[in-house]
Amino acid sequence: MQHEMNVLGQPVGLLVPHWIAPKFPPYQAMIGRFCRVEPINPNRDALDLHEANCLDTDGKMWTYLPYGPFASFELYRGWLRVSVLTNDPQFYSIIDQQTNKAVGIAAYVRIDPKNGSIEVGHLNFSPLMQKKAIATEAMFLMMQRAFNLGYRRYEWKCNALNEPSRRAAQRLGLSYEGVFRNATVTKGRNRDTAWYAAIDDEWPALAAAFEQWLSDDNFDEQGQQKVSLSSLTAPIVKQWDTSLS
């Protein structure tokens, strides 16, 4: 942990010279090669999202979220219409560039410009984007915007029992920071929350890793990756979640 000593001989945090709080994220589209991350529009996106979500026939994608599954399209659309009324969370649809259809949701959460901290959350990826390049690019675009705006810290939190989410956080280059026990009660059950984060000093190396992984040169004719993102981000991650090894 970086620090310096004050005149009393006590360790204190480093000065942050010329700190200027970043702006609140603009509610505007982020455009990539595989996807667009756009402000959510329930009238436009609800049906596509609902149909994509229904491909998850056993409902596993809802287990660790505080809402869902939804019994009908009308209930899901109603939830979306309420969700877009807030500035924080700031909800986005993830649009597949090939089909021009919404296939997932993500949001900026706990947006704290004063301290330069922002979280990505409400990740709800349908089977149409799970374990595909579109999912990685969407996360890259959201992280890129946050750091380009001047945020110092980018957080990812999930249910500590949600191993796929924990593995995804580390693959994306976010360092493990521990577990908050008895953090919330979700769907009537206790939730311990695992914390991960990347900071601004790490972003240039992370951005280069994402760009290398997403490049055309990294995929063969069948669309299979040649170099894994984990191998590119591993040298950047400061602390590994050893409970997943």
PAPANU-835463 format. One record per residue: residue number from 1; residue in three letters; x, y, z of N, C-alpha, C, CB in turn. Coordinates in steps of 0.2 Angstrom, whole numbers, m for minus. Glycine has a CB too. Example, Ala and Ser with C-alpha at 12.3 -4.5 7.8 and 13.67 -1.06 7.14 Angstrom:
<atoms>
ATOM   num   residu     npx     npy     npz    capx    capy    capz     cpx     cpy     cpz    cbpx    cbpy    cbpz
ATOM     1      Ala      66     m28      39      62     m22      39      66     m16      39      57     m22      45
ATOM     2      Ser      64     m11      35      68      m5      36      64       0      39      70      m3      29
</atoms>
This chain:
<atoms>
ATOM   num   residu     npx     npy     npz    capx    capy    capz     cpx     cpy     cpz    cbpx    cbpy    cbpz
ATOM     1      Met       4      m6       0       0       0       0       4       6       0      m5       0       6
ATOM     2      Gln       4      10      m5       8      16      m6       6      21       0       7      19     m13
ATOM     3      His      11      25       3      10      30       8      16      34       9       7      27      14
ATOM     4      Glu      15      39      12      21      43      15      20      45      22      21      50      10
ATOM     5      Met      25      48      25      25      49      32      23      56      34      31      47      36
ATOM     6      Asn      19      58      38      18      65      40      23      67      45      10      66      43
ATOM     7      Val      22      73      47      27      76      52      27      73      59      26      83      53
ATOM     8      Leu      21      69      60      21      65      67      23      58      66      13      65      69
ATOM     9      Gly      26      56      60      29      50      59      23      45      58      32      48      65
ATOM    10      Gln      17      47      56      12      42      54      11      41      47       5      45      57
ATOM    11      Pro      10      35      45       9      34      38       2      37      36       9      26      36
ATOM    12      Val       2      40      30      m4      43      27      m4      42      20      m4      51      29
ATOM    13      Gly     m10      43      17     m11      41      10      m7      47       6     m18      41       8
ATOM    14      Leu      m5      45      m1      m2      49      m5      m6      55      m7       1      46     m11
ATOM    15      Leu      m3      61      m8      m7      67     m10     m10      65     m17      m3      73     m10
ATOM    16      Val     m16      68     m19     m19      68     m26     m19      75     m28     m26      64     m25
ATOM    17      Pro     m13      77     m31     m12      84     m33     m17      85     m39      m5      85     m35
ATOM    18      His     m20      91     m39     m24      94     m45     m30      90     m46     m19      95     m51
ATOM    19      Trp     m32      86     m41     m38      82     m42     m44      86     m44     m40      78     m35
ATOM    20      Ile     m47      84     m49     m54      87     m51     m59      81     m52     m53      91     m58
ATOM    21      Ala     m64      82     m49     m69      77     m49     m72      76     m56     m75      78     m44
ATOM    22      Pro     m72      70     m59     m75      68     m65     m82      70     m66     m74      61     m68
ATOM    23      Lys     m85      71     m72     m92      72     m73     m96      66     m72     m93      75     m80
ATOM    24      Phe    m102      67     m71    m107      61     m71    m107      58     m78    m114      63     m68
ATOM    25      Pro    m107      52     m78    m107      49     m85    m112      51     m90    m107      41     m85
ATOM    26      Pro    m111      53     m95    m116      55    m100    m120      49    m102    m113      59    m106
ATOM    27      Tyr    m127      50    m103    m131      44    m105    m131      44    m112    m138      45    m102
ATOM    28      Gln    m126      41    m115    m125      41    m122    m122      34    m124    m120      47    m124
ATOM    29      Ala    m123      32    m130    m121      26    m133    m113      25    m133    m124      25    m140
ATOM    30      Met    m111      19    m132    m104      17    m133    m104      12    m138    m101      14    m126
ATOM    31      Ile    m100      13    m143    m100       9    m149     m94       5    m150    m102      14    m156
ATOM    32      Gly     m95      m1    m151     m89      m6    m153     m90      m9    m159     m88     m11    m147
ATOM    33      Arg     m86     m14    m160     m86     m18    m167     m92     m24    m166     m79     m22    m168
ATOM    34      Phe     m92     m27    m160     m97     m32    m159    m104     m30    m156     m94     m37    m155
ATOM    35      Cys    m103     m24    m153    m109     m22    m149    m110     m14    m149    m110     m25    m142
ATOM    36      Arg    m116     m12    m147    m117      m5    m145    m120      m6    m138    m122      m1    m150
ATOM    37      Val    m117      m1    m133    m120      m1    m127    m124       6    m127    m114      m1    m121
ATOM    38      Glu    m131       5    m127    m135      11    m128    m140      12    m122    m139      10    m134
ATOM    39      Pro    m141      18    m121    m146      20    m115    m153      15    m117    m148      27    m116
ATOM    40      Ile    m155      12    m111    m160       7    m112    m167      11    m114    m161       3    m106
ATOM    41      Asn    m170       8    m119    m177      10    m121    m182       4    m121    m176      13    m129
ATOM    42      Pro    m186       4    m115    m190      m1    m114    m195      m3    m120    m194       0    m108
ATOM    43      Asn    m197       3    m124    m202       2    m129    m198      m2    m135    m205       8    m131
ATOM    44      Arg    m192       0    m136    m188      m3    m141    m185     m10    m139    m182       2    m143
ATOM    45      Asp    m182     m11    m133    m178     m16    m131    m182     m22    m128    m173     m14    m127
ATOM    46      Ala    m187     m20    m124    m190     m25    m120    m192     m32    m123    m197     m22    m117
ATOM    47      Leu    m195     m32    m129    m196     m38    m132    m190     m42    m134    m201     m37    m138
ATOM    48      Asp    m185     m39    m137    m179     m43    m139    m176     m45    m132    m174     m38    m142
ATOM    49      Leu    m175     m42    m127    m172     m44    m121    m176     m50    m118    m172     m38    m116
ATOM    50      His    m183     m49    m118    m187     m54    m115    m186     m61    m119    m194     m52    m115
ATOM    51      Glu    m186     m61    m125    m185     m67    m130    m178     m70    m129    m187     m65    m137
ATOM    52      Ala    m173     m65    m128    m166     m68    m127    m166     m71    m120    m161     m62    m128
ATOM    53      Asn    m169     m68    m115    m169     m71    m108    m172     m78    m108    m172     m66    m103
ATOM    54      Cys    m177     m78    m112    m181     m84    m112    m177     m90    m114    m188     m84    m116
ATOM    55      Leu    m172     m89    m118    m168     m95    m120    m164     m98    m114    m162     m92    m125
ATOM    56      Asp    m164     m95    m108    m161     m98    m102    m167    m101     m99    m158     m92     m97
ATOM    57      Thr    m168    m107    m101    m175    m111     m99    m175    m113     m92    m176    m117    m104
ATOM    58      Asp    m169    m114     m89    m169    m116     m82    m169    m110     m77    m164    m121     m80
ATOM    59      Gly    m168    m104     m80    m168     m98     m76    m162     m96     m72    m173     m98     m71
ATOM    60      Lys    m156    m100     m73    m150     m99     m70    m147     m91     m70    m144    m103     m72
ATOM    61      Met    m149     m88     m75    m146     m81     m75    m149     m76     m70    m147     m78     m82
ATOM    62      Trp    m154     m78     m67    m158     m74     m62    m156     m75     m55    m165     m74     m63
ATOM    63      Thr    m152     m81     m54    m151     m83     m47    m148     m78     m42    m147     m90     m47
ATOM    64      Tyr    m143     m75     m44    m140     m70     m40    m142     m63     m41    m132     m71     m41
ATOM    65      Leu    m147     m61     m45    m149     m55     m46    m155     m53     m41    m152     m53     m53
ATOM    66      Pro    m156     m47     m39    m161     m46     m33    m168     m46     m36    m160     m39     m30
ATOM    67      Tyr    m169     m47     m43    m175     m47     m46    m176     m53     m51    m177     m40     m49
ATOM    68      Gly    m182     m54     m54    m182     m59     m59    m182     m66     m56    m177     m59     m64
ATOM    69      Pro    m184     m71     m60    m186     m71     m67    m193     m68     m67    m186     m78     m70
ATOM    70      Phe    m195     m66     m73    m202     m63     m74    m206     m67     m77    m201     m56     m78
ATOM    71      Ala    m212     m68     m75    m217     m73     m77    m220     m71     m84    m223     m74     m72
ATOM    72      Ser    m219     m65     m86    m222     m63     m92    m218     m57     m95    m230     m61     m92
ATOM    73      Phe    m219     m56    m102    m216     m50    m105    m219     m44    m102    m218     m51    m113
ATOM    74      Glu    m225     m43    m100    m228     m37     m98    m225     m35     m91    m236     m38     m97
ATOM    75      Leu    m223     m40     m87    m220     m39     m80    m213     m37     m82    m220     m45     m76
ATOM    76      Tyr    m210     m40     m86    m203     m38     m88    m202     m31     m91    m199     m43     m93
ATOM    77      Arg    m207     m29     m95    m207     m23     m98    m208     m17     m93    m212     m22    m104
ATOM    78      Gly    m213     m19     m88    m215     m14     m83    m209     m13     m78    m220     m17     m79
ATOM    79      Trp    m205     m18     m77    m199     m17     m73    m194     m13     m76    m195     m24     m71
ATOM    80      Leu    m193     m14     m83    m188     m10     m87    m190      m2     m87    m188     m12     m94
ATOM    81      Arg    m197      m1     m87    m199       6     m88    m198       9     m81    m207       6     m89
ATOM    82      Val    m198       6     m76    m197       9     m69    m189      10     m68    m200       4     m63
ATOM    83      Ser    m185       5     m71    m178       5     m70    m175      11     m73    m175      m1     m72
ATOM    84      Val    m178      13     m79    m174      19     m83    m176      25     m80    m177      18     m90
ATOM    85      Leu    m180      26     m75    m182      32     m72    m176      35     m67    m188      32     m68
ATOM    86      Thr    m171      31     m66    m166      33     m61    m160      35     m65    m164      27     m56
ATOM    87      Asn    m156      40     m62    m149      42     m64    m144      37     m62    m148      49     m62
ATOM    88      Asp    m145      34     m56    m141      29     m53    m145      24     m49    m136      33     m48
ATOM    89      Pro    m145      18     m52    m141      15     m58    m143      18     m64    m143       8     m58
ATOM    90      Gln    m138      18     m69    m139      21     m75    m139      15     m80    m133      26     m77
ATOM    91      Phe    m145      13     m82    m146       6     m86    m144       7     m94    m153       4     m85
ATOM    92      Tyr    m141       2     m96    m140       2    m103    m142      m5    m106    m132       3    m105
ATOM    93      Ser    m144      m5    m113    m145     m11    m116    m139     m13    m120    m151     m11    m121
ATOM    94      Ile    m137     m19    m121    m131     m21    m125    m134     m24    m132    m127     m27    m121
ATOM    95      Ile    m133     m20    m137    m136     m22    m144    m131     m26    m148    m138     m16    m147
ATOM    96      Asp    m133     m31    m150    m128     m35    m155    m128     m32    m162    m131     m43    m156
ATOM    97      Gln    m122     m30    m164    m121     m26    m170    m123     m30    m176    m114     m24    m171
ATOM    98      Gln    m123     m37    m176    m125     m41    m182    m133     m41    m182    m122     m48    m181
ATOM    99      Thr    m136     m42    m177    m143     m43    m177    m147     m37    m176    m146     m48    m173
ATOM   100      Asn    m144     m32    m173    m147     m25    m171    m152     m27    m165    m150     m22    m177
ATOM   101      Lys    m151     m32    m162    m156     m33    m156    m153     m33    m149    m159     m40    m157
ATOM   102      Ala    m156     m31    m144    m154     m31    m137    m153     m38    m135    m158     m27    m133
ATOM   103      Val    m147     m39    m132    m146     m46    m129    m144     m46    m122    m141     m50    m134
ATOM   104      Gly    m143     m40    m119    m141     m40    m112    m142     m33    m109    m134     m43    m111
ATOM   105      Ile    m141     m33    m103    m141     m27     m99    m135     m26     m94    m148     m27     m95
ATOM   106      Ala    m133     m20     m94    m128     m18     m89    m130     m11     m86    m121     m18     m92
ATOM   107      Ala    m126      m9     m81    m128      m2     m78    m122       1     m74    m134      m2     m73
ATOM   108      Tyr    m121       7     m74    m117      10     m69    m120      11     m63    m114      17     m72
ATOM   109      Val    m117      10     m57    m120      10     m51    m116      13     m46    m122       2     m48
ATOM   110      Arg    m118      16     m40    m115      19     m35    m110      24     m38    m111      14     m31
ATOM   111      Ile    m112      28     m42    m108      33     m46    m106      39     m41    m112      36     m52
ATOM   112      Asp    m100      40     m40     m97      44     m35     m92      49     m38     m94      40     m29
ATOM   113      Pro     m94      54     m41     m89      58     m45     m84      62     m39     m92      63     m49
ATOM   114      Lys     m87      63     m34     m83      67     m29     m77      63     m27     m87      68     m22
ATOM   115      Asn     m77      56     m26     m71      52     m25     m69      48     m31     m73      47     m19
ATOM   116      Gly     m72      49     m37     m69      46     m43     m70      39     m43     m62      48     m43
ATOM   117      Ser     m76      36     m40     m77      29     m40     m84      28     m43     m77      27     m32
ATOM   118      Ile     m84      22     m47     m90      20     m51     m90      12     m51     m90      23     m58
ATOM   119      Glu     m96      10     m51     m96       2     m51    m100       0     m57    m100       0     m45
ATOM   120      Val     m99      m6     m60    m103      m9     m65    m107     m14     m62     m99     m12     m71
ATOM   121      Gly    m114     m14     m63    m118     m19     m60    m124     m21     m64    m120     m17     m53
ATOM   122      His    m129     m24     m61    m135     m26     m64    m133     m30     m71    m139     m20     m66
ATOM   123      Leu    m128     m34     m71    m126     m37     m77    m131     m43     m78    m119     m40     m76
ATOM   124      Asn    m134     m43     m84    m139     m48     m85    m138     m50     m93    m146     m46     m84
ATOM   125      Phe    m134     m55     m94    m132     m57    m100    m136     m63    m103    m124     m58    m101
ATOM   126      Ser    m140     m62    m108    m144     m68    m110    m139     m73    m114    m149     m66    m116
ATOM   127      Pro    m142     m79    m115    m137     m84    m118    m135     m82    m125    m141     m91    m119
ATOM   128      Leu    m138     m77    m128    m135     m75    m135    m129     m71    m134    m140     m70    m138
ATOM   129      Met    m127     m69    m128    m120     m66    m127    m115     m69    m122    m121     m58    m125
ATOM   130      Gln    m118     m74    m119    m113     m77    m114    m107     m80    m117    m117     m82    m110
ATOM   131      Lys    m101     m79    m114     m95     m82    m116     m94     m80    m124     m95     m90    m115
ATOM   132      Lys     m96     m74    m126     m94     m72    m133     m91     m66    m132    m101     m72    m137
ATOM   133      Ala     m88     m64    m138     m84     m58    m138     m88     m51    m137     m81     m57    m145
ATOM   134      Ile     m94     m52    m138     m99     m46    m137     m99     m44    m130    m106     m47    m140
ATOM   135      Ala     m99     m49    m125     m99     m48    m118     m93     m45    m116    m100     m55    m114
ATOM   136      Thr     m87     m47    m118     m81     m44    m116     m80     m37    m119     m75     m48    m119
ATOM   137      Glu     m82     m36    m125     m82     m29    m128     m86     m24    m124     m84     m29    m135
ATOM   138      Ala     m92     m26    m122     m97     m22    m118     m94     m20    m112    m104     m26    m117
ATOM   139      Met     m90     m24    m108     m87     m23    m102     m81     m18    m103     m85     m29     m99
ATOM   140      Phe     m78     m19    m109     m72     m15    m111     m75      m8    m112     m68     m17    m117
ATOM   141      Leu     m80      m7    m116     m83       0    m117     m85       3    m111     m89      m1    m122
ATOM   142      Met     m88       0    m106     m90       3    m100     m84       5     m96     m95      m1     m96
ATOM   143      Met     m79       1     m95     m73       3     m92     m70       8     m95     m69      m4     m91
ATOM   144      Gln     m69       8    m101     m66      13    m105     m69      20    m104     m66      12    m113
ATOM   145      Arg     m75      21    m104     m79      27    m103     m77      30     m96     m86      26    m104
ATOM   146      Ala     m78      25     m91     m77      27     m84     m70      30     m83     m78      22     m80
ATOM   147      Phe     m65      27     m86     m58      29     m85     m56      35     m89     m53      24     m86
ATOM   148      Asn     m59      36     m95     m58      41     m99     m61      48     m96     m61      40    m106
ATOM   149      Leu     m67      47     m93     m70      53     m89     m66      55     m83     m77      51     m87
ATOM   150      Gly     m61      51     m81     m57      53     m75     m58      50     m69     m58      60     m74
ATOM   151      Tyr     m62      44     m69     m64      40     m63     m57      37     m61     m70      35     m64
ATOM   152      Arg     m56      36     m54     m50      33     m52     m51      26     m50     m48      37     m45
ATOM   153      Arg     m57      24     m49     m58      17     m47     m65      14     m50     m59      17     m39
ATOM   154      Tyr     m64       8     m53     m70       5     m56     m71      m2     m52     m68       3     m64
ATOM   155      Glu     m77      m2     m50     m79      m8     m45     m83     m13     m49     m82      m5     m39
ATOM   156      Trp     m82     m19     m46     m87     m25     m48     m88     m29     m42     m83     m30     m53
ATOM   157      Lys     m95     m29     m40     m97     m33     m34    m102     m38     m36    m100     m28     m29
ATOM   158      Cys    m101     m44     m33    m106     m49     m34    m107     m54     m28    m103     m54     m40
ATOM   159      Asn    m112     m58     m28    m113     m63     m23    m107     m67     m22    m120     m67     m24
ATOM   160      Ala    m105     m68     m16     m99     m72     m15     m99     m79     m18     m97     m72      m8
ATOM   161      Leu    m106     m82     m18    m107     m88     m21    m107     m89     m28    m113     m91     m18
ATOM   162      Asn    m107     m83     m32    m108     m83     m39    m101     m84     m42    m111     m76     m41
ATOM   163      Glu     m98     m90     m43     m92     m91     m45     m91     m89     m53     m90     m98     m45
ATOM   164      Pro     m96     m89     m57     m95     m87     m64     m93     m79     m64    m100     m88     m68
ATOM   165      Ser     m97     m76     m60     m96     m68     m60     m89     m67     m57    m101     m65     m55
ATOM   166      Arg     m87     m70     m52     m80     m69     m49     m75     m71     m53     m79     m74     m42
ATOM   167      Arg     m75     m76     m57     m70     m78     m62     m70     m72     m68     m72     m85     m65
ATOM   168      Ala     m76     m70     m70     m76     m65     m75     m73     m59     m73     m84     m63     m77
ATOM   169      Ala     m74     m57     m67     m71     m50     m64     m63     m51     m65     m73     m49     m57
ATOM   170      Gln     m60     m57     m63     m53     m58     m63     m51     m58     m70     m51     m64     m59
ATOM   171      Arg     m54     m61     m75     m53     m62     m82     m52     m55     m85     m58     m66     m86
ATOM   172      Leu     m57     m50     m83     m57     m43     m85     m52     m39     m82     m64     m40     m84
ATOM   173      Gly     m48     m42     m77     m42     m38     m75     m43     m34     m68     m40     m33     m80
ATOM   174      Leu     m49     m36     m65     m51     m33     m59     m48     m37     m53     m58     m32     m58
ATOM   175      Ser     m45     m33     m48     m41     m37     m43     m46     m38     m37     m35     m32     m40
ATOM   176      Tyr     m45     m44     m34     m49     m46     m28     m48     m42     m22     m48     m53     m27
ATOM   177      Glu     m53     m39     m19     m52     m35     m13     m55     m38      m6     m55     m28     m14
ATOM   178      Gly     m58     m44      m7     m61     m47      m1     m69     m48      m1     m59     m43       5
ATOM   179      Val     m71     m50       4     m78     m52       5     m81     m48      11     m80     m60       6
ATOM   180      Phe     m87     m45      10     m91     m42      15     m96     m47      17     m94     m35      12
ATOM   181      Arg     m96     m49      23    m100     m54      26    m107     m51      28     m97     m58      32
ATOM   182      Asn    m112     m55      27    m119     m53      29    m120     m46      26    m120     m53      36
ATOM   183      Ala    m119     m45      19    m119     m38      17    m126     m36      15    m115     m38      10
ATOM   184      Thr    m130     m40      13    m137     m39      11    m142     m45      12    m138     m36       4
ATOM   185      Val    m148     m44      12    m153     m49      12    m156     m49       5    m158     m49      17
ATOM   186      Thr    m155     m54       1    m158     m54      m6    m162     m60      m7    m152     m54     m11
ATOM   187      Lys    m168     m58     m10    m173     m64     m11    m174     m68      m5    m171     m68     m17
ATOM   188      Gly    m174     m65       1    m175     m68       8    m169     m72      10    m180     m73       7
ATOM   189      Arg    m163     m72       7    m157     m75       8    m151     m71      10    m155     m80       3
ATOM   190      Asn    m147     m73      14    m141     m69      16    m137     m69       9    m137     m72      22
ATOM   191      Arg    m133     m63       9    m129     m62       3    m122     m59       6    m131     m57      m2
ATOM   192      Asp    m117     m63       5    m110     m61       6    m108     m58       0    m105     m66       9
ATOM   193      Thr    m105     m52       0    m103     m49      m7     m95     m49      m8    m106     m42      m7
ATOM   194      Ala     m93     m51     m13     m86     m51     m15     m85     m45     m19     m84     m57     m20
ATOM   195      Trp     m79     m42     m18     m77     m35     m21     m71     m36     m25     m76     m30     m15
ATOM   196      Tyr     m71     m33     m31     m66     m33     m36     m65     m25     m38     m67     m38     m42
ATOM   197      Ala     m60     m23     m40     m59     m17     m43     m53     m16     m47     m59     m11     m38
ATOM   198      Ala     m53     m11     m52     m47      m9     m56     m46      m1     m54     m48     m10     m64
ATOM   199      Ile     m40       1     m55     m39       8     m53     m36      11     m59     m35       9     m47
ATOM   200      Asp     m36      18     m59     m33      22     m65     m26      20     m67     m34      29     m64
ATOM   201      Asp     m22      19     m62     m15      17     m64     m14      11     m68     m11      17     m58
ATOM   202      Glu     m19       7     m67     m19       0     m71     m22       1     m78     m22      m5     m67
ATOM   203      Trp     m26       6     m79     m30       6     m85     m26       6     m91     m34      12     m85
ATOM   204      Pro     m21      10     m92     m17       9     m99     m15       2    m101     m11      13     m99
ATOM   205      Ala     m13      m2     m96     m11      m9     m97     m17     m13     m99      m7     m12     m91
ATOM   206      Leu     m22     m12     m95     m29     m16     m96     m32     m14    m103     m34     m14     m91
ATOM   207      Ala     m32      m8    m105     m34      m6    m111     m30      m9    m117     m34       2    m112
ATOM   208      Ala     m24      m9    m116     m20     m13    m121     m21     m20    m122     m12     m12    m120
ATOM   209      Ala     m23     m23    m116     m24     m30    m116     m31     m32    m119     m25     m33    m109
ATOM   210      Phe     m36     m27    m118     m43     m28    m121     m42     m27    m129     m47     m23    m118
ATOM   211      Glu     m38     m22    m131     m38     m20    m138     m34     m26    m141     m34     m14    m139
ATOM   212      Gln     m29     m29    m138     m26     m35    m141     m30     m41    m142     m19     m37    m137
ATOM   213      Trp     m34     m42    m137     m39     m48    m137     m44     m47    m142     m42     m49    m130
ATOM   214      Leu     m47     m41    m143     m53     m40    m147     m51     m39    m154     m56     m33    m145
ATOM   215      Ser     m44     m38    m156     m42     m37    m163     m44     m43    m167     m35     m36    m163
ATOM   216      Asp     m44     m42    m174     m46     m47    m178     m40     m52    m178     m46     m44    m186
ATOM   217      Asp     m34     m50    m177     m28     m55    m177     m29     m60    m172     m22     m51    m177
ATOM   218      Asn     m33     m59    m167     m33     m64    m161     m38     m69    m162     m35     m60    m155
ATOM   219      Phe     m42     m69    m168     m47     m74    m169     m46     m78    m176     m54     m71    m169
ATOM   220      Asp     m47     m85    m176     m45     m88    m182     m52     m88    m186     m43     m96    m180
ATOM   221      Glu     m52     m92    m191     m57     m92    m196     m64     m94    m193     m56     m96    m202
ATOM   222      Gln     m63     m98    m188     m69    m101    m184     m71     m97    m179     m68    m108    m182
ATOM   223      Gly     m68     m91    m178     m70     m86    m172     m67     m88    m166     m77     m86    m172
ATOM   224      Gln     m62     m93    m165     m59     m95    m159     m53     m91    m157     m57    m103    m159
ATOM   225      Gln     m53     m89    m151     m47     m85    m149     m41     m88    m149     m48     m82    m142
ATOM   226      Lys     m35     m85    m151     m29     m87    m151     m25     m86    m144     m25     m84    m157
ATOM   227      Val     m26     m80    m141     m23     m79    m135     m29     m77    m130     m18     m73    m135
ATOM   228      Ser     m29     m80    m124     m35     m79    m119     m34     m72    m116     m35     m84    m114
ATOM   229      Leu     m39     m69    m115     m39     m62    m111     m36     m63    m104     m46     m59    m110
ATOM   230      Ser     m37     m69    m101     m34     m70     m94     m27     m70     m94     m37     m76     m91
ATOM   231      Ser     m24     m72    m100     m17     m72    m100     m14     m65    m101     m14     m77    m106
ATOM   232      Leu     m18     m61    m104     m16     m54    m105     m17     m50     m99     m19     m51    m111
ATOM   233      Thr     m22     m51     m95     m23     m47     m89     m20     m49     m83     m31     m47     m88
ATOM   234      Ala     m18     m56     m83     m15     m59     m77      m9     m55     m74     m13     m66     m78
ATOM   235      Pro      m5     m52     m78       1     m48     m75      m1     m42     m72       6     m47     m81
ATOM   236      Ile      m7     m39     m73     m10     m33     m71     m13     m34     m64     m14     m30     m76
ATOM   237      Val     m17     m39     m64     m21     m41     m58     m16     m40     m51     m25     m47     m58
ATOM   238      Lys     m18     m37     m46     m14     m36     m40     m15     m41     m35     m15     m29     m37
ATOM   239      Gln     m21     m44     m35     m23     m49     m30     m28     m54     m33     m26     m46     m24
ATOM   240      Trp     m26     m60     m33     m30     m66     m35     m35     m68     m30     m26     m71     m38
ATOM   241      Asp     m40     m70     m32     m45     m73     m28     m44     m81     m27     m53     m72     m31
ATOM   242      Thr     m40     m83     m22     m37     m89     m22     m43     m95     m20     m32     m90     m16
ATOM   243      Ser     m48     m92     m18     m54     m97     m17     m57    m100     m23     m60     m93     m13
ATOM   244      Leu     m55     m97     m29     m57    m100     m35     m52    m104     m39     m59     m94     m40
ATOM   245      Ser     m46    m105     m36     m41    m109     m39     m42    m116     m38     m34    m107     m36
</atoms>
